[in-house]
């Protein structure tokens, strides 16, 4: 049989109907009237008169099979476009589409007797093809009219065939049962839709959705995130403590559920995966140890999952927008921006720039600056104050935080979260306004640089504690520093470049170790006698007396500038 085509163009005409809306109860009443008719034309007219009550449909014409072919049933709208009777004959007793002027969609529904023979047609038009429910209602009406026509044929042809009459009545009863079933299903579906719509309208979160699902099904409902952590539970028998699954088990569970279409039963649970746009955000489930969940419960779970997916996706999008705005704000603050716009933008993302802040720069070898690293840094620096602004700069994380980190507390927390120690943290002095944030950023970078070039390269360094290195810090003229280094180390640098030696590095390590021969030799991994020889060569080449206090101070400062600021350039 040809499928119903769907069109959207055109206009629709509605004839007056004795019923404003034909619901399942109305069809029941109509069926009794149809079966009480003895006249075939009256049955067709009666059925046509109720087509428009089923939805946006209009009965254009009715036909009955006579000895000489199809005969149009009189009494339909005289002003309606005339159907081409030749088209009706071309259908060959099958249902099908009919072309009708000024109508977008027109379909000939066959009225058939108990044996399947054609008894007539009802021609129905609409602005678009009917949906599944509309097809069911139209087919039900046509079926009732067909059954009524068949009954009249049976009465006229063979009054004594009780078996045929019984079969027709069975068809009627089946149609009535189907109507009753449909009516009950529509009522349950309407209840689910209205309940979840109220939850959404009130801005209810995960707890409201699980509570609504519990009330709709009578089964405990729960929400878990994608890692298996419980986010919400409604109903009795909540486990306490809630079981913790291994990450391997959870990933395998999600893969298993994702492979199956629709709802999936896993042990005592009926599970719906929440995955808008293909991203798994969690699961919504019903606790069903007795396997009592019926189609109504499944329908409610499926629709609750859709509602939860929209909510979680909306929350994720808001979080992503906020994160992007916060990163853009701190990036601009580090580069320098006007205070007025900075205050307004910070207030928009819930951050108070009027308070005192510190800039913190974190570098942790072996950890790429991805989302997991970002979360670890944010958690380690979390306090009762406002959450920090955080961004990435190369392989480093930069934070703007109200609270000054407590000595090595942040470092210890990060080491515990990220694995073996080895990272370094630089912390600036206090900053009282947005204008000072670029300076504090340079201070934090300098503190980090000093830490990474010191003997103990891991840990936290505060710019407040740099002492002499603050003088050599940001803002000094690089040319002057280079000249100072050349003045005190130039001969040694040139000698190292020409002879592939490491006299400047030897002198730097010697000062780092406080002039202790044993420690310096160990740091350079050379013998003590080799160190003594190198120091003697340094005295000879540089013509500096290492025993002189002022000379030692200038040489030590020069080696530090050479190593930290100039990066050991020769």
N, C-alpha and C positions, 0 to 999 in steps of 0.2 A: 504494500500500500504506500502511496506517496506521502512523505513527511510534510507536516504543516510548514509552509514558508513563513518568513517573518518580514514584515515591511513596517516602515515608520512614517512614511509620508501619507498625505491624504487627510480627509475630514471624516468625522463620525456623525451619524444621525441616530437619535434615540427615539423610539416610539413610546408613547405612554404605556405603562404596564400596571396591571392590577396590584403588583407587589413592588414596593420600593427597593427591596433587596432580597434576592432569593437565596436563603441559607439552606443548610441540610433539612431543617424542619419544613421549610417551604416546599422542597422537593418531595418530601413525604406526602404533603397535602396534595401536591400536583399529581403524584403517581396515583393516588386514589381516584382523583377526578378523571384522569386519562383512562384508567381501567374501567371506569363506569360508563364511558362513551361507547356507543354502538356504531356510530357513524365515523368512517375513516377520515373524511374531510374535516370533521370537527376535531378529531385527535390531532391532525397536522396543524390546524389553525391554533388550537390550544397550546401545542408545543412551541409554535412560532411566537405566540404572544408572550411567552416566558423566557425567550432567549436573552433579551436585553437585561433581564433581572440577574443573570449570571455574571455580568461584567460589561465591559465596553464593547458589546456585540449587538448586531442588528440582523433580524431575519428578513432576507430580501424576497424570498419566494419559497413556495412549497409545491412538491410534485407527488403524484400517485401513479403507480403503474396500472395502466388500463390495457385492454386487449390490443389497441392500436399503438401502444407506446406510452410515453410519459404525458400526463395531463396535469396542467397547472391547477393548483387548488385556488379557487376564487376567494377573494376577501382580504388579500394582503394590501399593503399601501399602494394606492393607485398612482401616487406621484413618484414611486421608486423607479430607478433606472431599470429598464427591461433586460432581463437575462436572455441571452441568445439560446433558444431551445436546442439549436443544433449543437452547441457546445455540450449541453447536457447529454445528448445522445452519444456524443463522441467519448464520453466517460466510460462507456461500455460496462455499466453497472458497478463501476468502482468509485470510491471516494476520490476527490481530487480538486485542484484549483480551477476556478472559473474566472475569466476576464469579465469585469463589469465596470462600466463607465463610472468615473468619480469615486471608485472604491479602491483602496490600496491593497486590501487582502479580502478575498472571497473564497469560501470553501464549501463544496457540496458534500454534506454528510448523508450517507446512505441509510435509509430506513429498511432494515432487513428482518425477514420473518424468522421463525424458529429453525427452519431448515437452511437458512442462509440466503434465501432468494430475495431479490430486490423488491421492495414494496413501494418505495418512493424516495424523495430527497427533501432535505431542508437546506436552503442556501443561506449561509451566514457570512456577514462581512464585519470588518473591524479595521481600525487604523493600523494595527500591527498584529502579528500572529500571537495566539494565546500562549501563556506560560503553562507549566505542567499542571498546576491546579485548575487553570481555565480549561485545558483540554479534558481534564477529568470530569469537570462539571458539565461541559458541553456533551461529552461522550455519554455521561450518565443520563442527561435529558434525552438525547437521541435514542439511547437504549430503552428508556422508559416508553418513549413514543413508539419505538419499534415493537416493544413487547405488547403495547396496547393494540397496535395495528395487527400484529400477529394473532392476538386474541380474537379480534373481530373476524379475521379470515378463518380462524379455527371454528368459531361459532357458526359462521355462515356455511362453511364447507362440511363440517362434521361435528355436529352438536354432541354426539355421543362419545367422542374421543377424550375421555377423562384424563388419560395419561399425558396427552399433549398439553392440556390445560394445566395440569400439575407442573409440568416442566416450565411453562411460562411463569407460573406463580413462583417457582423456585428461583428463576432469573430475577424476578422482582424482589424476592426476599434477599437474594444475594446483593442486589444493588442497594437495598435498604441497609443491610449490614455494613456494606462498604461506606455508605454515607454516615452511619453511626460511628464507624471506626475513624473516618476522616474527621468528623466533628470532634471526637475526643482528642485526636492527635493535634488538631489545630488549636484546641483549647490549651493543651499542655505546652505547645510551642509558643503560644501567645503569652502564657504565664512566664516562661523562661525569658522571652524577649523583654517583656515589661519589667521583670525583676532586675535584669542586668542593665537595662536602660536607666532605671532609677539609680542604680549604683554609679553609673557613669555620670549622670546628671548632677549627682551630689559630690562628685569628685572623689568617690571612694577609692581607696588604694587596694593593695593586695589583701589586707584583712577583710575588707568589705566584700571582695569577690569570693574569697573562700567561705565566708559566712553565708553569702547568698547561695552558693553552690551546695553547702551543707543543708540549708533549709529546703532547697528544691529537690534534693535527692534522698535526704535522710542518712547519707553516708559521710563520714569524716572527710574533709577536703584539706589539701595542703599545697603549699608552693615551696619549691626548692630552687636555689640558683643553680647555675650550670656545674658548680663544684660539689653539689649535694648538700649544701648548708640549708637548714630550714629557715624560711623567711616568714611563713605564716601557716597557722593551723586553726581549723574550726571543727568542732565536734569532740566527742569523747575519745578516751584511750590514747591521748598524746604521749609518746614515749618520753621519759625523763630519766636520764639524759637522752637527748636525741642521738641515735647512732651515727658515728663518723665513718664514712667509707674512704677507702684509699683512692688516690687520684687515678690509678690504673683501672680499678673496678668501675669508677664513675665514668671514665671515658669510654670504656667498653659498653657500659649500660646505655650511654647516649648513642653510641654507634648502632647498637642493637635496635633501639627504639626508632632511630632516624631511618633505618632501612625499611621499616614497615609503614604503609600508608595509614593515615588516620590514627585512631586510638589503639594502644597496645597494652595487653595484660602482662605484668611482670609479677609473678608470685601473687601476693594478696592485693596488688594495686592495679587500678586501671589508669594508665598514664597518657597524658597529652603533652607533646613537646611544644614549648613556646619558642617559635623560631620565625619571627617576621623577617622578610627579605633574606631568608636562608640562614640568619645568624641565630644560633641556639642561645637563648637568654635564660632558660630554666625549664622546669616542668611543673605542670598542674596535674594533680592526681586525686583519685578517690580511693579511700581505704575500703576494700571490698573482699574481706576474707571468705565470705560465704558465696561469692560469685552471684550476688542478687541484682547487680546493676542491669536494668532493662534498657530498652531503646530510649525511653524518656531520660534516664540518667545519662546515657551516652550523648544524647542531644544536648542536654544541659552542660555537660563537661566540655563538649566541643565548642559551644558558643561562649562559655566562660573563658576558655583558652584564647579565643579570638579577642575578647574584651581585654584580657590580661596582656596579650601581645601588643595591642595598641597602646596600653598604658606604659608598659616597660619600654617600648620603642620611643615613646614621647619623652620619658624620663632620661633615656640615653641621649637623645638628641639635645635636650636641654643641658645635660651635663657636658656634652661635647662643645656646645656653644659657649657655656660658661668657661670651660677650660681654655678654649681658643681666645676668648676675650681677656682672661687673666694672663695668658702667655704674651699676648700682644701688649698688654699694659706694662708688664715687667720688662719686656724687650725695649719698649720706648723709654721707660724710666732709666734703664741702664745706659742708654745712649744719650739721654737728656731730653726732657720735654718740659713745656710750661706747666707751672704748678696748678693753675686754675683748671685746665682740662684734665690733669692727672687726678686731682681731688674728685672731680665729677665722675670720671671713668671708674676710679677705685670704689666710689660709693655705689655705682651701678652694679658691681660684682660683689658687693658686701664686704669690702676691705676698707679699713679706716687708715688713711695715709697721714692723718693728723698726729698719730702716735709716733714715738721713737722707734726706729727700725735698725736692723743690722743686715748687711749683705753677707751671705755664706756661699762659698764655692766649694763643691765636692768633686773629687776625682777618685775613681776606684778602678784600678787596672783589672781588666778581664770582665768588666760589666759594661756592655753597650748602653748608651743613654736611651733605653726604650721605656715602655710604659711600666714594666715591673720595677725597673730601677727608680723611675719617678715615684711610684707608690712607696717603695721602701724608704726613700729619702724623705718624702712627705710625712710618713708615719713616724720616722725617727725624730723629726723636728716638731711633731705635733705637741702642742701645749694647750692649756685652758684658754689661751688667747686666740685671736683670729688665725685661721689656717694660713700658711705662708703662700706668697706668690712664688711660682716656680717655673723655670724655663730651662732649655738646653742650650749650651754653647759648645759646639764641637763634642768632645768626649767628656764634658763636665756638666754638672747640674748647678744652676745658680738659683739661690733662694733669697727672697726679701721677707724677713720675719721680724715680728715685734720682739720676741724674746731672744736675748743673747744666749747662745748655747752654753750649757754648764760644763766648762772644762772639756773632759773627754766623754761626756755622757752620750752625745750624738754619735761620736766615733764608735763607741762600744755598741750602741744599738744597731748601727749600720753593719758592723763586723758580724754581729749575731745574725742579721738578716741576709747579708750578701755573701757570707762564707768567710774564708781565711782573711785575716787582717792584711793590710798592704795599701789601703787607701790613704788619702790625705785631705784635710779640710782646712780652708782658710777663712777667717772671720774678720770683718772690718770693725772699725770703731763705730760708735753710735751715729745715726743720721737723723736729724730733726726735721728735715723738709725734703721734698722731691728734688730740689736743686742739688742736694749733696749726694744723691744716690750714685751718680757716675763716679765721683771721687771714692765713695765707699766700695764700689765695685773694683776699682783699681787697687784699693788697699787689700781687699780680700784676695785678689789675684796675687799680689805681692806676698801676702802671708802664706798662700799656698805654695808659691815658688820657693820661698825660703825653706819651708818644710821639706819639699821634695828634693832640695839640694843640700840638706843637712845630713849629718851622720845618721840620725833616726828619721828616716824618710816617711814613715807612717805616723798618723796621729793628727791632732788639731793644733793649729797655730793661730794666735790672735794678733792682729796688727798692733794692738796696745803693747804687746810684749816683745816687739821686734828690736827695741832699743836703737842701736846704731843703724840698723837696716831701714828704720823709718826715715833717716836723713838721706839714705841712698834710694829712697823709694820713689813713687810717682811724682812727676813734676820737675825732677832734676834734668839739666841739660845733658843729653847723651854725649855730645862732643866734649864737654868738660870732663866727664867721667872717663872717656877714652884717653884724653890727654893725661889725666892723672895716672891711669894704668900704664901708659907708655913711659911716663916719667920714672915709675918705680919698677916696672917689670919688663920694659921694652927690650933690654939686652937678653933677658932670659927667654922671652917669647921668640925673638929672632933666632936665638941659638937652638931652641927646640924645633923651629921650623926648618932650620938648615941641617940639623943632625938627627932628626927623628927621635928626640929625647923627650922626657916629661919632667923637666926641672920645675916648671911653674906648678904643675899638679903636685909634685913632691912637696914644694914649699907650702901649698895650700893645705894639704893633709897634715903636714907638720904643725901648722898653726891650729888646725881643727882639733888636734890631739893635745893641745896645750903645751907643746914643746916636749912631750914625752916620747923618747926614742922608741921604746918597745911598742907603744900603741900605734905610733906612726908607721913603723916598719910593718906591723901586722896589717894595718889598713892598706898599705901599698903592696902587701904580699912580697916583700923583699927582706933580705937579711939585714940585721942591725948595722953591719959594717958597710953594706951597700948604701944605706941611708946616710951614714956619716960621710961617705965619699961624695954623695950627691950634694949634701949641704956645703961641703968644702968647695965643690965646683960652683955652687950658687954664689958663695962669698967672692970667689975669684972672678966670675963672669960679671956679676952685678956691681961689684965693688961696694957692697953694703955690709955693714957690721951688724950681724944678727944679734949681737949682745946688747946693742944700744936700744933703750926703751922706745924712743921716738921712731927710730928706724923700724923696729919690730911692729909698732902700731900701724905705720903707714904701709908697710909691706902686707900686713894682715888684711887691712882694709882693701888694698889694691887687689889681693888675691880673691877676696870676696866679691868685689865689683866685677872682676874678670870672669868669675865663675857664674855668678847669679844674674848680673845685669847684661853683660856682654856675651853670656853663654859660652865662655871658654874660647872666644875667637882669638886667633893668633894674628 
